[in-house]
Amino acid sequence: MSRSLKYRRSVVVVLFVMISLLNSNLLFPDRQVGEAWGEEPTPIAGEEFRTTLFGEEIYVPPRDRRSVTAMSFGIQAIPNGPSQMEALPFGALYVWRNWDDDNRRLRGTFSGVVNDVDYTIGLREYPNWSLLFTWDNFVLPMGRSEYVQGQRQRGTELEWSYAFAGAGLGYRLPVHPFRQDSAVNISVTYEAGYRWFKGTGHTASDYGVPKDTYEGRIHFRIRADALKRNLMELPHEGITMGGDLVHGHRAKWDQWGGAPFNTPDFKKERTYIQASAYALLATGLPFIESDKHRLLTSVHAGIGKDLDRFSAFRLPGRPTGYEWEAISLPMIHGVAFNELFPTRYAVANLQYRYEALFFLYPYVEATWGLVERPVFTSNTAVKQITDSMPALGGGVVTGAPWKSQVELNYTYNFGIYRDPGGAPPTKGGHGLIVFWSKEL
């Protein structure tokens, strides 16, 4: 049997097992556990909900989750963190439209600097198949440096941006619990893009600035979402999983870079491959018959071949968020957004969450990461090592005035390097996130 045939059969088997698991009654029992004990059920996203709180009757009307427009703002604070990122604001406009009748879907996140759009048009004669159009850009007209053990390497500062427009074919299969976002989505797109670069006043004279170049990517993506979400859109029950495989090639790529990093092999890095996968499982606590106690277990991992500064993974991939596409991006609390740029990583997270009130969800969590990152050697040169990054933290997600939502998170990361200034970098650092979002 040829290798290609074995591979295709393996993919078919994996997809069959995945779809069978997503439709399993083991993940979605016919009745909520808490109801059997007379407990008020957890309100589910989009559904009507009535309760009494402090003697007042509360009514939450049903909501059409097929049409969502929301804005969010937040700030990440990291004492002694990377220069320029000790206090980092972030925000975006989120748009989701699911026109089931016309078999069309639109998902977009817009922040000006970073924009990510997917538009799907279903084929009328083949309702599970669709044409997919994508847009992805990062355009920031200011220099960005890399960091080694929390210390900014100013000589590596570059302005670098990119924009990619893609088109391809997708397949969508609805799965249990058959809500509007419950589906297996598989797609293959070709993404035509352009990368451009510019040195700054801080760029070292011997640090080579890359040349602007066209880049084409073939992107295979799978997303399988079979989660029930609660009123705050937090995972309540079920599983979501998926992965990405990207093959990229640059039309022009010459020698670039310099100290303190090793000189890159630009001939190999002209063509690269990166693969990533993730899974998140939401369940109750063992031996506790209550829907108010939830346990979230997630794993994210990635590996690449011939990756460089511009094609490597960026960790953490998001500051927060539990929407089905956001969950696919890895998150390590206590690390500045995009601070790390590994060619391989694995991150596991275990979170316990409690429903104190129907709109109030405190949680504690533990994270363990195995991440490739740069460190200084004895002669001030830099080498890449794979190092552990354990972290402990907690927070709360709560409803807020004007039909909005707030999340507060504090984490201590035992593995991240921090630079107190005037002293050698030390392991361990604090991280705080304040996040506010509102549906419009």
N, C-alpha and C positions, 0 to 999 in steps of 0.2 A: 504493500500500500504506500503511495507517495506521501511525502510530508505535507503537501498542500491539502490532500484529501483528508489526512489525519487531522490537520488543523481545522478544516471546515467542519468535520464531524465533532471535534471537541467544542467548537463554538456553539453548534446546534445543541449539544448535550447541556452545556452550561446555561444557555438560554431557556431550555426546557425545564431544568431544575429551578432556575430563578423564577420563572412564571408560575410553576407549581407551588413554590414556597409563598409567593406573593398572594396567591389565591387560597392559601391554606386557612382552615378554621382555627388552627393552633394560634395564629397571630390575631385573629379577630373572632372571639367567641360571640355567640348569638346575643348574649346579654352582658351588660357591664357588671363587673364583679361587685361593685359597691351596692347595686340595686338589690342583690340577694340578701344584704344585711340591713336593708332599710336606709341606706346612705343616699343622700341626694346625689344624683349623677353629675359628673363633670360636664360643664357646658361645652359643646362641640362647635367648632368654627362654622359659622354660617347658619346654624340652626337656632330656632326660637328657644328662649330660655326664660323661665319664671322662677323667682325665689323671694324669700323675705330676709332682709338684713336690718338688724337693729329696729325691728318693728315696722319697717317700711317695705312695701311690696315693690319688687324690682322686676321690670320686664325688658328683656333684650329681644328686639324684633329679628326675624330672619334676615340674612344678608346674602346677596348674590356674589359669591366669591369668583365668578367668572369674569367680573369686571372690577379691577382694583387699581386705584391711583393713590399712591402714598408718598409722603416726603419724610425724610429722616435726617437728623443732625446728631452729632456726638463729638466727644473729645476723648482722646487717649492720653493719659498722663503717666510718664515714666521717669521718676527721680533718678538723676545721674545717668539717664539714657543717652542714646546717640545724639550728638549735636544736631540741631535743627528739628529733632523729633521728640524732644522731651515733653512737649505738649502739642499734640497733633490733632487738629480739627478734621472732621470728615462728614460727609453728607451726600445724599443722592435723592433723585426722584425715581420712583419705581412705578412701572406701568405694566399691567397684565390684562390682556383681553383674550377670552376664550369663546369664540363664536362657534359653538357646537353645531348649529344648524347649517352654517356655511363651511364647516370643517376648516376654519382658519384660526390662527393663534398668533399673538404678539406678546413678546416679553422684552422689556427694556429697562436698563438702569442708566441714569444720566446724571453726571456730575460736572460736565464741562471738560475736566481734565481726563476722566475715564468714562467711556460710554460703551455699552454692550447691548446689542439688539439682535433678537432672533425673530424672524417673521416666517410663518409656515402657511402654505396654501395647499389644502388637500386636493387630491385628484378625484374628480367626480366619479369616474368609472371604477376607481380603486380606492375606496374610502379610507383604508388604513395607511395608504401611501400619500406622500406629500412632497412638494418642492419647498426647500428651505433656503432662506436668504439671511445672511448674518453681517453684522458690522461690529468691529472691535477696535478701539483706539486708546492710546495713552499719549497725550500731547501736553507737555509741561515745559514752558520756555524758561527753565531755570536749571542750574547745575545740580547734579546728584552725585554724591560720593559713596563709595563703599566703606564698610566698617569692619574692623578686625578687633575682636574682643571688646566691643563697645567704643573703640576709638576711631574717629573719622580720619580717613586717608585722603586728605585734601588734594593731593596730587593726582588722584584718580577721577576728579570731578569732571563730569561731562553733561552736556545737554543731550538727551537722547529720547526720541519719540518714535511712535509707529502707528500705522493705521492699516487695517485689513478688512476687505470686503469679500464675503464668501457666498457660494451657491452650491447646492447639492440636493441629495435625495434623503427623505426621512421615512420612518415607519413607526406607527403608534398603535399600541394594543392596550385598551382599557383593562384594569385589573381590580380586584377586591381592595378596598371597600367601595369602589365605583363612584368615587366623588370626582369633581371636575378636574382635579389634578392627579388622579390615581391612574397611572399608565406606565407602560414601558415605552420609552422613546429611543429609537436607534437612528443615527444619521451618519452620513458621510458627506463632507463638503470639501471643496477646494477653495482655499482662502488666498486671494491675491493681495499682497501688501507691500508697503514701503517703509523702510527704516531710515531715519536721518539723524545725524550726529553733529555736535559742535563743541569745541573746547571753550573753557571759560578762563577768567583771569587767575583762577587757582590751579588750573591743569598744569602739571609738571611739564617742563620743556621737552623731556625725553619720554613722555607718555604719549603713545601713538593714538591719534583720534581716528576711529573707523571711518571708512568711506560710506556715503549714502548708497543704499542698494535696494533693488527689488527683491522681495522674498515671497516664494510660493509655499503654501503648506497644504498637506492633505490631513484632514482631521476626522477621525472616527470617534464617535461619542455615543455612550449609552447612559440613560437615566431611567431608573425604575423606582417609582414612588408609590408606596402602599401604606401611607401614614394617615391615621386620624390625627387631627390637630385640635387643640382646645380653643377656648374663646380668645386667648391671647396669641393664637397661631403657633403655639409651641407643640412639638411632637408629643402625642399622648399615647398612641398605641400603633404598633406595626413596624414596618421596616422601609428604608430607602437605601439604594445602593447604585453604583455605576462606575464609570471610568472614562478615560480619554487616552487616545493614542494619536500623537502628532508627528508627522514627518515633514521637516522643513528644509528648503534649499535656497541659498542666496545667490543671486546672479553674479555679484562682485564681492569679493572678500579678501582683503590684503592684511598684512601684518599690522597689529594694533597693540595697545596696552603697554605695560611696563611695570617697574618696581612700585610697591613691594611684592606684587604677585609675580609668579613665574610667567615667562613669555608664552602666550597661548599658541597652540598649533592651529593657525588660521586655515590651513588647507583641509584639516579634518573637520573643523567647526563650521565650515561652509555648508555642510549637510549634517543634520542632527535628527535624533529621534528622542522623544520623551513619552513616557507612559505613566499614568496615575490611576488609582482606584480608591474607592471609599465605600463605607457601609455604616449605617446608623440604625440601631434597634431600640425601640421604646417599649418597655414592659412595666408591669407592676413589680413590687418587691416580693421575693420568695416568702411564702408562709404568712403573708399579710394580705387578708382579703379586703382590700380597699383600693378604690381608684384614685384616692388622694395622694398616694405614694407612687412616684414614678421613677424608674431607673432607665437612664439613657446611656447606651454603650456605643461608642463610635471608633472607627479606625480609618485613617487616611495614610496613603503611601504613594511614593513616586520614585521613578528611576529613569535615568536618561543616558544617552550615548553621544559623546562629542558636543556636550553643552558648554556654552560660555556665559559670560556675564549677562548677555542679552537674551539668551534662550533658556537659561537655568530656571528652576522653580523659584518662586518668591514666597517666603514664609514670614508671618502668617498671611494667608491669602485673603482673609477678611477680618475685620475687627469683631463682628458679631453677626447675628442673623440666622433664621431657621426656615426660610423659604426654600422650596425644593431644589432650586439651582444653587442658592447660596451654600447649602449644606455640602455640596460637592467640593467646596474650597476648604483647605485645611486651616485650622485655627489653633494657635498656641498663645494663651494669655501671658502677659508679662513681657512680650516681645514686641518691639515697635513694628508697625505695619510695613511689610516688605523688607525688613532689616536683614534677613538671611537669604542667601541665594545658593542653595545646595543643588547638587546633581542627583542626590538620593536622600530620601527621608522616610520615616515611619512615625506616626503620631497616634496614640491611643488615649481616649478620654472616657472617664466614668463619672456620670453626674447623677446625684440624687436630688429630686425635686419634690416639694410638698405643696399641696393646694391648701393654703391657709384660709383663703376666701375664694370665691369664684373668679376674682380678678387679681389675686395676689399669690405669687408663686416664688417663694425663696428656694435657693438651691445651694448645694456644695458640690465641688467637683475636684477630681484628681486627674492630672495629665502626665503622661510619660512620652517623651519624644526621643528618637534616635536620629540625629540630623547631622549631615556633613556641613562643616563650617570652617572658616580660616582661623588660624591661631598663629601667634608669633613664636618663632624658634629662638634659641639662645643668641643668634647673631642678627636679630631683628628682621630676618627674612620671614616669609609667611608660608605656611603649609596647610593643606586641607586635611582635617581629621573628621572622623565620625564620632560624635560625642552624645552623651545622654543629657536630656533636659527635663527633669521632673518638676512638677509644679502643683501647688495646692491653692484653692481659692473658693470663692463663693459669691453669691449675689442675690438679686431679687428682680423679678419682672412683675410689673404692676400696671393696671389701668390708671389713667390720669385724666385730669379735666380736658374738656373739649374733645372727648372720644379719642384720646391719644394713649400712648403706651410709653413707659419708661423702663429702662434696664440699667441697673448699677452692678458693676462687677469689680471685685478686688482679687488680685492673684499675687502670690509670691512664687517666682520662678527660681528654683535652686540651681539651674544649670546655665542660665544666661550670664554673660560677662557684662559688668557695668564698670564705668570709668568715673571714680569719685573726683578726679582732677587733682593733679599734683602727687598722685600715688599710682602704683601698678594696678591694672584692672583686677577686679575680684569677682568671684562667682556669686550669683544671687542678686535678685533685684525685685522691686515692687512694680506693680502695674495696676492702673485704675482706668475703667471705662465708664463714661456716662453717656447713655444713648436714649434719644427721644424720637418717636415716630408717630405719624398721624395719617390716617386715611382721609383722602380729600373727597 
